[in-house]
């Protein structure tokens, strides 16, 4: 315990003064009287209650001394020391992403993080400020520079799982901006933040990361895709075992609550396995499910069956054998285009539903129609330059359904082709600032451009590679009778039918989630993962389009990291302060209570 105003101990000099008053109080003189007959009864009573009289004679002095002592201690403002905090400002960053819903012993990671944050706020001193940041996709400031702990505690208590992927980078930058006018410390409560991710930021303030230490015994559904061939459907499901030992996993495929197929596979520890299920009946959508564990949100995923006509895929150039094998394993129609006597490729002319996969083919030989360009030839309209080594790992820069089942962060790519002109193609994947994958429209046809050689990467060995190619083909062929895949709270543009009289977003059981105004083109997806439908009511009937709201790929794992601390480059300029919980009110309250006791003792003395 410490004291904020130790100078108040000078008031202890009042104690001798109080004692002087008692030593020099009025004394009674001894007088000789003729008779004590009338006092005999009083004397007998006094003798029988002598102990109380003796105590009364001194207890008032003792009580007054105690009152004075407690008041003096209260004036010194005693406090209890808590955690050390750099500076006078504490910023708390709370992650409410989907993985924070993982449980252990009946308590979620978010509940545990909220409790730790609450305990930290309660330890702050009366002169220390606190701010609360909600680290969702678009970070929000819940409490700013508050000295009122009650408001901060209410904000923490009301926080719920958002199902979005956390945006800790922008949250830390927001926290740093709050420190510009003073010194402080940032505490981040999350589960998967590593020191390497934070070290990329230039942090002036010290950062303390509290990662959840809950169990990682989790089984995760990482990818799920379906493909129709004739009257049957093939499903590809990737399951990852994050546990420390091999697990028997029972996978079931269903539609509208009706089971279609079930298999049990043994997944080795810390490995993932792709399971193929053939000969499924044709339905609009499918659900893949495994048994619940500590993290139930990654145990159920949905896939929509594309309604577009199965396209014919034409390969030209030095196409990697893994590409052809992946397309064939997905039961796609693949044809290799030969060269004619002039060295040109003999593409079929004016054939509908055709997609061209070109590797190393010069732009002047590109056919009209949807194209996937891999290993682009030098020069051309895109100004393809010589390959350069990459210094950064790959990262996804756009939330695109084509990459929904591809773990880009785990892909190794040694080098890629710098592109001088992108012609409006939107970047999908980057290495640092260099774009390596993009999509868009070129010459009035859909186009995907992979600016690297597959031989320079291990992507073909990744479990999600066949699904990436299937998604690419689906994108180039055009969407079917569905709105596709989205992340929680993602916004998208939709086009309603001109005959629509009413439009709602609803669950498959008909429960309305959101009413959609007819003049509104932008729709915000539901916050909880699952399958929904856009219901358009017209004069001639109803039109339904399915929507799958799914977790971000990084939210389909329950792994955790160790907690750590990073020192800020300004930390040496700041004083380390103890969080101080003042307790002077306790001493003042005790002094008041003793005063009531002293008053009662004095009253009884007067009455006696």
N, C-alpha and C positions, 0 to 999 in steps of 0.2 A: 504494500500500500504506500502511496505517496501523498504529498500535499501540494496543492496549487498556490496556496497563500500562507506559507509557513511563518510569515511575519506576524500573523495573528496570535502566535504563541506569546507575544509580549503581554497579552491580556492576562496571562497567568499571574502577573504582578498584583492583580486584584485580590488574589487569595489571601495574602498577608493582611491586606486592608480589612477583609471580612473577619479575619481572626481578631484583629485589633478591636473591631466593634464589639465582639463577644467578650474580650478580656476587660474592656472598660465600660461595659454596660452597667446600668444602675444596680447598686448593691443595697440590700436591706440591712438596717442597723438592729442590733439586739436590744430589746427593751424589757425591763422588769415589770411584771403585772401582778395583780393581787390574787387572781384566781384563773384556773384553766378549766373550770367545771363545764362551761358551755362548749369548749373545744374538744372535750374528751371523745365524743362520738366521731367528729371529723378526724381526729388523730388516729382512732382505730381504723377508719376507712383508708386513711393515707398509708398506714402501716401495712394493711392487707394488699394494697395496690402499689407498693413501693417500687417494684421493678419497672412498672410503666412510667412512673414519675421520673425515675432516673433516666430511663430511655428517652422520655420526652424532653428532658433537660438538654440532651446532646443530639437527638435525632434531627432537630431542625437545622443545626449547624452542618451535620453530615449531608442532609438533603440539599441544602443551599450550595455546599461545596460541589456536590455532584452536578447540580444544574449549571453552575458556572463552568465546570470542566467540560461538560458536553457542548455547551454553547461555544466555548473557545475552540474546541476541536472542529465544530461545524463551520466556524469562521475561517479555519485554515483550508477548507474545501478539500477534504481527503478524497482519494480516488483509488480504484482498483485497476492495476495495469493489465492490458490484454495483449493482442498480437502487435508486433512492431509494424508501423505503417510509415512509408516514406512520404513526407509532406503532410499537408492538412486535408487533402482531397482523396477520397476513395471512389474509384469507378468500378462497378460490378457489371460484367458482361455475362449474360445467361443464354445458353444454347437451348433452344426448345425444339430442335429437329426431331425427326421420327425416331432415330436411334436412342434418344433420351427416354423413350417409352419402354425400353428393355427393362426387365424386372429381375430382381434377385431377393429371395426371402420375402416376397410380397411387396417390395418397395421398388418403385421405378427409379431410374437414374435421375430423372428430373426432380422427383420428390426429394431425393438425397441431396442434390445440388441446391435446391431451394432452402433446405434446412441448414446447410453449411453457410449459404449466403446470409440467411437470417441471423445465425449465431455471430457472424462477422459484423453485421450492422449493429447488433445489440452491444457489441464491445466497444463501439466508437465513443469518443469523448463528446462532450456537449459542444465543443468548438470545431469539430471536424465535420466536413461536408461529405455527402454521398450522392452519387449518380448511378442510375440503373439503365443498362442498354439491353434491349431484346435483340439477340443476334439471329434474326430471321433473314429471308432472302433480301429484303430491303430493311436494314437495321432501323429500329425505332428507339427514340429516347423516352423512356418511361418516367424517369425522375431526373431532374437536373439541378445540381449544386444545392441540395437540400440539407439543412441542419436538423430538420424534423424527421426523426427516425420512423415515426408512425407512417408517414406517406411512403417511405421506401419499403417498409415491411409489408404494407398493403399491396404495393406493386409486385413484389416478389410472390406473395401468396396467391394473387390472381393469375399468374402466368400459367398457361396450359401448353400442351404439345401442339405445335403448328403443322407438323408433317412435312414442312418444307426443308430443303437443305440449308444448313446454317451458312451465313456469310460472315465468317470471323475476320476476314481481312478488312472489309469495310467497317466492321464493328470496332476493331482495334484503332483504325484511323479516326473514327468518330470519337473514341475515348481519348485519343491523343489530342484532338482539337479542344476537348474540355479542359486539358491541362495547360493550355497556352498562357493563362493568366496566373498560374501558380504551380506548386509542386504537388505531386500525388503518386498514387500507385494504382495499377489496374489488376483486378482479379477476374480471371476467366473461368467459368464453370461449364465444362463440356465433357466429352468422352474420348475423342479420337485426335485431338490436336497434338502435333509433334513439334519439337523444337526447330526442326529444319524449316517448317512452314513459316514460323514466326521470324526466324533469322533473316528472311528475305525482306522484312520491313525494317525501316530505320526508326527504332523506338527510342525516344528520349526518356520515357518513364519506365520504371521497372514493372515487369509483368509477372504475375504469379498465376500459373495454370493449374487448376484443380481438375484433373481427368478422373472420370469414374473408374473405380477399381473392381467393378462387378465381374461376375463370371463370364467367360467367353465360350461356354459350351453351347454353341448355336449352330443350327443347320439353316442354310439360306438358299432360297430360290433366286438365282442370279439372272437367268434369261428364260424366255418362253416365247416360242414362235410356232406358227402353224402354216402349212402349205397344202393346197388342194391339188390332187392329180386324179382326173376323171371323177369317179364317185367316192373317192376315199381321201382322207386327210392324214397327213403326217405331222406329228408334233416333235419339236426339239426343245428339251428342257435341260438347263444347266443347274446342277445342285452343288453347293459348296459346303463342306464340313469344316467348321471353324473350331471344332472341339479338339482336345488333345489325344483322342483315341478314335479308332474306326467306329462308324455308326451304321446300323441298318436303317435305311430310310425308305418309308412307304410313300410312294408318289401316286396320286390319283388324279385323273382327268375327268371333268364333269361339265355338264351344260344344264343351266337352269335347275340345279340341285339334283340332277340325275347322273349317276355315275356311268362313265363310258369305259374306262380302263384303269387298272391299278397294277403297279409293279413294285417290287421291293428290291433295292440295290444296296450293296455295302460300299460306303464311301470312305476311303482311307482318311486318316487324321490330317487336317490342314491341307486338303486337296479338294479339287472340284472335278465333277464328272458330268459329261453330256449324255443324256438318256434320250433315245429315239423311240417313239411309240407310233406304230403304223396302223393303218386300216381303221381310223376313227370315222364315225359317221359325219356327214356334212352338217354343220350348224353355223350360225352367224358368229358366235363367240364361244370361247372355252375357258375353263378355270383349271389351273394347276394348283394342287394343294399338298402340303406335307403336314405331319403332326405338329402341334403347337409346342414351343419351347420358351426360353427366357425372352425371346424377341418374336412376337407373333406377327408383326407387320410384314416380315419378309417370308412368311410361310404360305402366302396365297398371292397368285398373280393371274392376270387375264390376258388373253390374246384374241384379236379380231381376225376373222377369216376374210382376206381380200376377195372382193367380188369381181375384180377386173378379169378379163380374159387372160388365160395363161400366155405370157408372151414367148416368142421365139428369141433366143439369145444367140447372137453371132459373135464369135471370137475371131480377132484378127491381130497379127503381130506375135511377139514373143510372150505369150500369156503364160504366167507361172502355172505349173501343173496343179498346185494347191487350189488355185482359183477354179479351174475346170472341175476338179474333184469335189469341191464344196458345192458347186452348182448342181452337179449330178446327184450328190447325196440329198439335195433338197428336191429331187424329182423334177428338175427343170429341163426344158428342151434346149439342148446346147448343140450348136453347129460351128465347126471350124471353117473359116473362109479361106480358100487357097488363093495364091497369086496366079495371074495369067502370064502369058509369055512375055509381056512387057514389064512384069514386076509389079503390076497393080493388083489390088484386091478386087475380087468379083463379088461385090455385095449384091444381094437380091434387090430388085427395083420395085418401089411402090408396094411393098408388102406390109400390111397393117400389123399392129401388135408386135413390132420388132424392136429389139434393144441391142445396141452394139457395144461390146466391150473391147476396147482397143488398147494395145500395149506397144509403145514405141512406134506407132503409126504416124507418119507426117500429116499435118493438118490438111494439106491439099488433097489427101486421099480419104478424109473423113466423109462418111455418108450422111445424108440428111436423116434426122430422127433422133430419138433419145440415145444418149451416149454416156458410157462410163470410161473415162480416159485414165489409164494407168501408165506410169513410166513415160511421160510425154516426150515427144521428140523435140530436139533443140530448135529454137527460133519459133517461127509460126506467129499467128495472131496474138498468142498469149506471151510472146517474148520469153520462152523457156531458156534458162541459162544453165551453165554447167553445175553439176551437183556440188553441194557444200556440206561439210560436217555440221552436225547439230550439237549445240552446247547445253540445251535444256530438254527436259523430259516433256513428253506430249501432254497437252491439256485440252479439254473440250471447252470451246468458247461459245457454244450455242446450244440451247436446250432443244435438240432436234430428235424426233422419234426414230430417225434412221440410226442414231447412235445409242438408242435406249438400252440396248443389251451389250454394249461394247465398253469394256473397262479400259478406256484410253490411257489412264495413268499407269497401267501395268505393261503397256506396249513399249518395246525397245525399237528405236529407229536411229540408225547410224548417220544417215545423210539424206538430203532431199534436194529437189530442184527449185531454186528461187524463180518466182514468176514475176515478170515485169508488168504485165497487164492482165487484170482478172476479168475485165469486161462485165462487171457487175455481179460476179459470182460471190455469194456470201460465205465467209470462212466458217468452217466447222471445227477444225482441229489446228492448233498452232504448237510450235516449238519456240518458246520465247516470243518474238514478234514475227517469226516466219510462218506463213500459212502453208500447211501441208495437205489439207483437205478442204474442198469448197464445193458448193452446189448452187445451182441457179438455172437460168435460161440463156442459151446461146443460139443465135440464128433460129429463133422461134421454136426451139425444142429443149426439153429438160436435159440438163447436163451435170455430171459429177466429175470432178477432177481430183485425182490422187497424185500429188506431185512428188512421188517417190517410187523407187523400185522395191517390189515386195522382197527381193533377195536381200535387201539391206535391213530387213525388219524381221521380228519374230511374230508378227501379227497373224500370219497363217497358222501358227501353232496355238493361238489362243482359242479357248472354247467358243467364244462369241463370234469368231470370224465367219463361219457359215451363215449365222444370222445377220451379220452386217451385210454380206452380199445379198441375202434374201431381201432385207429391208431396202437395199439400194435398188434392186430390181423392182420392188413394189413401188418405190418412189418414182422411178423412171416410167413405169407403166401407168401411173396415175392411181389416186385413191379410189376405193369402191364406195359402197353405201355405208360409210361410217365417217366420223369426224377424226378418228385416229387416237393417238396416245398423248397425254399431257401430264404435267406435274401438278401437285396440289397448288391451288390459287394462281395458276398460270392464266394469263389472258390471251385470247385468240380472236381473230375475226371470223365471223360466220356469215353465210348468205342464206336467208330464209326464202322460202318459196313465195312467189308473188300472190299466191292464193291463200297464204296462211292468215288465219284470223286470230290465232292465239298460239303462243309458244312457251313451253316450260322446260326446265331441266328437272328430270325426275329419276328416281331409282327404278329398278326393273319391276318392283312391286307396285308401282304407280304413285308412290309418295313423292310429292313435289318438293324439290330442293330450292328452286329459284324460278321466279317468273321473269321472262325475257321480253322487254318492250319490243314492239315490231320495228320501231325506228332505231333500234340499237344494234350495231354491227359487232361490237366488242363484248365478249362474254368472259367472265371470270369463272374458272373451273372450281368445283367443290374442294374443300380443304382435306377431306378424308379420302384415302385411296379406295378404289373400287371401280365397278362398272356402272355407268349411267346411260341414259338415253335422252336425246333431244326430241321432244314430242311436239310436232307441229300439227295443229288442228285446223282443218280446212272444211269448206262446205261439202266436199265430196268424201271426207274421211280423214284419217290420221296418217302422218308420215313420221317414221321413227328412224333416228340415226344414233348408233352406239358411240359411246365415248368411254375410254379407259383412262382413269386417273391413277397414275402409278408413282411410286417413290423414285426419287433421284437414285441413280446407280450407286452413288456413294452411301446412300442410306439403306442399302440392302446387305449390310454387314454389321455385326454387333461387336467387333473387335474394339479394344480400348488401348490407351497409351498411358505411360507413366506420367505423373505430375512433375512439374519442373518450374524453375524460376529463371527469368532473363533480366539481367541488369540493364538499365537504361543509360545512355551516354551522358545524361545530366544528373544521374543519381548522386554523384559525389558532391554536387553543389547543394544538395538538400540535406536537412537534418532528419535523422530517423526519429520518428515520434512514436510514443507508445499510445495505443488506443486507451483512453481513460474513461472509466465509468465512475462519475462522481457519486459519492455516498453521503454528502453532508446532510441531506434531508433526513437520513436515518438518525444521525446524532441529534439534529434539531428536534425530531419527533420524540426521542427518548428524553431530552431535556424538558419538553413540554409535559410529558407524562409524569416525570418526577416532580414538576411544579404542582400538578394536581395532587400528588401524594403529600407534598409538603403543606399545601393548603388544608388538606383534610386533617393532618396531624395538628396543625395550629388551631383549627376549629375545635377539635376535641379537647385540646388543652384549655381553650377559653371556656368551653361548656363545663369542664370539670372544675 
